[in-house]
Amino acid sequence: MEIKEIQEEIIDEFSMFDDWMQRYEYMIDLGKSLPLINEEFKTDDNIIKGCQSKVWVHAELEGNKLVFTADSDAIITKGIIAILIRAFSNQKPQDILDADTQFIDEIGLKEHLSPTRANGLVSMIKQLKLYAVAYQTQIED
């Protein structure tokens, strides 16, 4: 599935909920299904800078696609990174770089986060894109 299709799916899922308490609960559930990072990768190198809580992200190239795993010590943050990983994992680095993140605004996520969490969200997106830049150079066209 392409990134845009996954993003549309996420938008549809969030539109099923009437209020933000239900959406937060859904995000927490998504966090529980997050592909967890191996303990060996829970290092300072893999911590996303700019997040209030601890978020670790690890990326590996499998074939020509980037596969992300992550974890966080906060349940809401874990849900946020789960949404991002769902959209961007198992995609080609160039597709990740080309993808927009408008879907975040469409589900209303940024406006319902505290300023520090919203900054953390931006940092998470930036880090996923940085991984894509790094791995794009390793792929031969």
Rosetta silent file (secondary structure, phi, psi, omega in degrees, C-alpha in Angstrom):
SEQUENCE: MEIKEIQEEIIDEFSMFDDWMQRYEYMIDLGKSLPLINEEFKTDDNIIKGCQSKVWVHAELEGNKLVFTADSDAIITKGIIAILIRAFSNQKPQDILDADTQFIDEIGLKEHLSPTRANGLVSMIKQLKLYAVAYQTQIED
SCORE:     score description
SCORE:     0.000 S_00000001
   1 L     0.000  139.242 -179.982    0.000    0.000    0.000 S_00000001
   2 L   -78.275  158.839 -177.846    1.281    3.468   -0.840 S_00000001
   3 H   -54.493  -46.511 -177.298    1.846    6.111    1.846 S_00000001
   4 H   -59.526  -40.166 -179.971   -1.066    8.245    0.620 S_00000001
   5 H   -66.147  -40.798  178.602   -3.450    5.259    0.838 S_00000001
   6 H   -64.793  -42.267  178.958   -2.327    4.457    4.379 S_00000001
   7 H   -61.212  -41.755  178.064   -2.745    8.104    5.357 S_00000001
   8 H   -62.026  -40.141  178.589   -6.303    8.094    3.920 S_00000001
   9 H   -61.897  -43.637  179.193   -7.048    4.939    5.930 S_00000001
  10 H   -64.066  -42.965  177.825   -5.826    6.631    9.123 S_00000001
  11 H   -59.125  -45.500  179.655   -7.963    9.727    8.380 S_00000001
  12 H   -60.930  -43.749 -179.495  -11.016    7.475    7.864 S_00000001
  13 H   -61.836  -44.524 -178.957  -10.367    5.626   11.120 S_00000001
  14 H   -68.460  -28.671 -179.117  -10.056    8.845   13.125 S_00000001
  15 H   -72.114  -13.377  178.901  -13.226   10.275   11.556 S_00000001
  16 L   -73.284  -18.462 -176.117  -15.232    7.402   13.098 S_00000001
  17 L   -96.690  138.112 -176.247  -14.757    8.900   16.570 S_00000001
  18 L   -79.060  -35.037 -176.422  -16.965   11.724   17.794 S_00000001
  19 L  -133.695  171.099 -174.322  -14.680   13.264   20.357 S_00000001
  20 H   -74.898  -21.844  175.867  -11.018   13.526   21.218 S_00000001
  21 H   -64.134  -42.247  177.878  -11.194   11.290   24.275 S_00000001
  22 H   -64.911  -38.567  179.657  -12.151    8.420   21.955 S_00000001
  23 H   -66.796  -39.490  176.377   -9.367    9.396   19.556 S_00000001
  24 H   -62.102  -43.065  178.804   -6.816    9.431   22.387 S_00000001
  25 H   -61.384  -40.357  178.542   -7.978    5.970   23.436 S_00000001
  26 H   -64.153  -42.071  177.659   -7.598    4.804   19.848 S_00000001
  27 H   -61.612  -40.462  178.152   -4.080    6.269   19.697 S_00000001
  28 H   -62.584  -41.515  176.781   -3.183    4.439   22.896 S_00000001
  29 H   -62.585  -41.582  177.850   -4.457    1.200   21.327 S_00000001
  30 H   -60.801  -39.228  178.868   -2.368    1.886   18.221 S_00000001
  31 H   -60.685  -33.699  179.676    0.641    2.373   20.478 S_00000001
  32 H   -69.374  -23.409 -178.768    0.090   -1.091   21.924 S_00000001
  33 L   -98.845    9.018 -179.148    0.378   -2.614   18.440 S_00000001
  34 L   -62.220  134.048  173.677    3.575   -0.705   17.612 S_00000001
  35 L   -65.904  107.914 -170.911    6.402   -2.833   16.173 S_00000001
  36 E   -74.394  141.784  178.259    8.675   -2.572   19.199 S_00000001
  37 L   -70.707  142.358  174.838   12.305   -1.653   18.936 S_00000001
  38 L   -65.530  145.266 -179.227   14.798   -4.264   20.156 S_00000001
  39 H   -53.514  -34.938 -177.779   16.278   -3.410   23.540 S_00000001
  40 H   -63.023  -21.124 -179.282   19.745   -3.203   21.951 S_00000001
  41 H   -96.834    0.777  176.970   18.567   -0.173   19.932 S_00000001
  42 L   -81.827   68.221 -177.854   17.206    1.719   22.943 S_00000001
  43 L  -117.825  168.221  178.170   20.281    3.906   22.997 S_00000001
  44 H   -60.667  -30.225  179.197   20.866    7.646   23.149 S_00000001
  45 H   -63.342  -28.899 -176.414   21.676    7.553   19.419 S_00000001
  46 H   -99.744    3.742  176.889   18.115    6.435   18.675 S_00000001
  47 E   -79.165  136.211  177.840   16.328    8.872   20.979 S_00000001
  48 L   -81.222  120.947  178.888   14.412   11.558   19.142 S_00000001
  49 L   -74.506  141.622  177.987   15.634   14.955   20.256 S_00000001
  50 L    98.960   -0.154  176.417   12.909   17.491   20.943 S_00000001
  51 L   -99.952  139.278  178.323   10.462   15.098   22.558 S_00000001
  52 L   -66.686  -44.665  177.496    9.368   15.639   26.136 S_00000001
  53 L   -95.034  171.220 -179.737    9.106   11.899   26.730 S_00000001
  54 L   -82.986  128.993  175.942   11.604    9.336   25.543 S_00000001
  55 E  -132.876  123.010  176.802   11.025    8.031   22.028 S_00000001
  56 E  -108.350  134.927  175.969   13.414    5.610   20.399 S_00000001
  57 E  -131.553  135.974  177.611   13.266    4.943   16.662 S_00000001
  58 E  -127.132  140.404  179.039   15.339    2.475   14.702 S_00000001
  59 E  -125.932  142.284  174.554   15.384    2.076   10.930 S_00000001
  60 E  -137.265  146.632  176.821   16.688   -0.753    8.773 S_00000001
  61 E   -90.526  122.456  175.846   16.750   -1.198    5.057 S_00000001
  62 E  -120.425  110.776 -170.789   15.053   -4.414    3.951 S_00000001
  63 L    68.170 -124.163  176.096   15.393   -4.792    0.218 S_00000001
  64 L  -113.335   20.962 -179.339   14.856   -1.235   -0.948 S_00000001
  65 E  -117.245  147.555 -179.504   12.313   -0.372    1.750 S_00000001
  66 E   -92.530  128.938  179.379   12.806    1.254    5.115 S_00000001
  67 E  -116.923  124.071 -178.529   11.393   -0.585    8.126 S_00000001
  68 E  -104.366  143.414  166.829   10.939    1.325   11.366 S_00000001
  69 E  -129.193  155.720 -176.042   10.590    0.067   14.923 S_00000001
  70 E  -157.790  171.329  171.800   10.055    2.303   17.937 S_00000001
  71 E  -160.613  161.621  176.493    9.075    2.620   21.560 S_00000001
  72 E  -147.605  156.697  177.565    8.242    5.354   24.019 S_00000001
  73 L   -91.250    3.934  178.945    7.916    5.672   27.767 S_00000001
  74 L  -125.811  134.357 -172.114    4.626    7.610   27.387 S_00000001
  75 H   -66.594  -38.792  178.546    1.405    6.021   26.111 S_00000001
  76 H   -67.115  -44.633 -179.980    0.159    8.975   24.022 S_00000001
  77 H   -61.812  -37.876  177.586    3.586    9.471   22.479 S_00000001
  78 H   -61.839  -38.256  176.819    3.732    5.761   21.708 S_00000001
  79 H   -66.401  -39.616  179.455    0.431    6.169   19.860 S_00000001
  80 H   -63.806  -48.360 -179.185    1.756    9.135   17.881 S_00000001
  81 H   -67.150  -30.679  177.142    4.890    7.316   16.730 S_00000001
  82 H   -62.656  -40.230  178.452    2.743    4.259   15.925 S_00000001
  83 H   -63.590  -45.573 -178.844    0.661    6.374   13.521 S_00000001
  84 H   -64.855  -42.665 -179.543    3.796    7.739   11.833 S_00000001
  85 H   -66.462  -38.715  177.187    5.420    4.328   11.558 S_00000001
  86 H   -58.382  -40.099 -178.252    2.252    2.854   10.113 S_00000001
  87 H   -74.489  -35.020 -169.825    2.314    5.509    7.403 S_00000001
  88 H  -111.116  -14.341 -179.544    6.038    5.399    6.614 S_00000001
  89 L   -75.017  152.745 -178.522    7.380    1.931    7.450 S_00000001
  90 L    62.793   34.421  177.850    7.882   -0.571    4.619 S_00000001
  91 E  -124.422  159.076  176.314    8.213    2.254    2.104 S_00000001
  92 L   -71.499  141.861  179.812   11.022    3.326   -0.190 S_00000001
  93 H   -51.812  -42.145 -178.745   13.164    6.128    1.287 S_00000001
  94 H   -63.658  -36.702  178.172   12.404    8.420   -1.667 S_00000001
  95 H   -66.386  -35.478  177.217    8.655    7.900   -1.175 S_00000001
  96 H   -66.209  -42.448  179.350    9.039    8.852    2.498 S_00000001
  97 H   -65.058  -36.956 -177.880   10.925   11.990    1.490 S_00000001
  98 H   -78.836  -19.704 -174.069    8.291   12.896   -1.105 S_00000001
  99 L   -71.566  142.596  173.031    5.325   12.247    1.202 S_00000001
 100 L   -94.438  168.966 -178.770    3.553   15.113    2.856 S_00000001
 101 L  -117.733   30.007  179.370    2.235   14.936    6.389 S_00000001
 102 H   -58.645  -29.790 -178.042   -1.027   16.764    5.759 S_00000001
 103 H   -59.352  -28.516  177.427   -2.921   13.781    7.178 S_00000001
 104 H   -61.168  -43.685  178.331   -1.710   14.803   10.662 S_00000001
 105 H   -69.391  -37.647 -177.292   -3.601   18.088   10.287 S_00000001
 106 H   -66.226  -31.504  176.024   -6.608   16.342    8.756 S_00000001
 107 L   -86.081   -4.322  175.635   -7.074   14.089   11.783 S_00000001
 108 L    77.817   18.594 -174.032   -6.626   17.188   13.982 S_00000001
 109 L   -63.566  -50.245 -173.830   -3.762   15.692   15.903 S_00000001
 110 H   -58.490  -41.316 -176.388   -1.478   18.720   16.162 S_00000001
 111 H   -73.864  -13.611  179.238   -4.190   21.016   17.508 S_00000001
 112 H  -105.259   12.706  176.798   -5.142   18.519   20.228 S_00000001
 113 L  -107.711  153.422  173.717   -1.634   18.055   21.575 S_00000001
 114 L   -65.635  157.489 -179.637    0.119   20.143   24.171 S_00000001
 115 H   -53.926  -38.745 -179.037    2.752   22.464   22.655 S_00000001
 116 H   -69.414  -36.878  177.340    5.574   20.214   23.860 S_00000001
 117 H   -69.426  -37.794  178.135    3.930   17.111   22.347 S_00000001
 118 H   -62.674  -40.139  175.627    3.272   18.987   19.091 S_00000001
 119 H   -63.439  -40.138  177.974    6.988   19.879   18.970 S_00000001
 120 H   -61.981  -39.768  177.604    7.777   16.235   19.633 S_00000001
 121 H   -59.956  -45.708  177.958    5.535   15.213   16.734 S_00000001
 122 H   -61.189  -41.652  178.914    7.452   17.533   14.402 S_00000001
 123 H   -63.911  -38.322  178.667   10.725   16.072   15.706 S_00000001
 124 H   -63.456  -46.153  179.475    9.481   12.523   15.063 S_00000001
 125 H   -61.340  -44.930 -179.615    8.547   13.339   11.466 S_00000001
 126 H   -59.332  -42.770 -178.441   11.891   15.068   10.946 S_00000001
 127 H   -66.133  -41.770  178.541   13.771   12.034   12.298 S_00000001
 128 H   -61.612  -40.304  178.966   11.896    9.571   10.045 S_00000001
 129 H   -68.596  -36.125  177.014   12.708   11.769    7.050 S_00000001
 130 H   -63.467  -40.564  174.959   16.375   11.986    8.127 S_00000001
 131 H   -59.617  -42.750 -179.984   16.539    8.192    8.176 S_00000001
 132 H   -61.573  -41.421  177.551   15.065    8.204    4.668 S_00000001
 133 H   -61.107  -47.798 -177.702   17.759   10.658    3.488 S_00000001
 134 H   -60.897  -43.680 -176.664   20.505    8.513    5.030 S_00000001
 135 H   -80.366  -24.350  178.414   19.234    5.273    3.506 S_00000001
 136 H   -59.365  -35.613 -178.877   18.361    6.781    0.130 S_00000001
 137 L   -68.600  -18.614 -179.093   22.088    7.196   -0.491 S_00000001
 138 L   -90.247   -7.409 -177.666   22.598    3.445   -0.010 S_00000001
 139 L   -95.815  130.193  175.805   20.120    2.424   -2.680 S_00000001
 140 L   -90.193  131.895  179.777   21.322    2.050   -6.229 S_00000001
 141 L   -77.828    0.000    0.000   18.802    3.192   -8.795 S_00000001
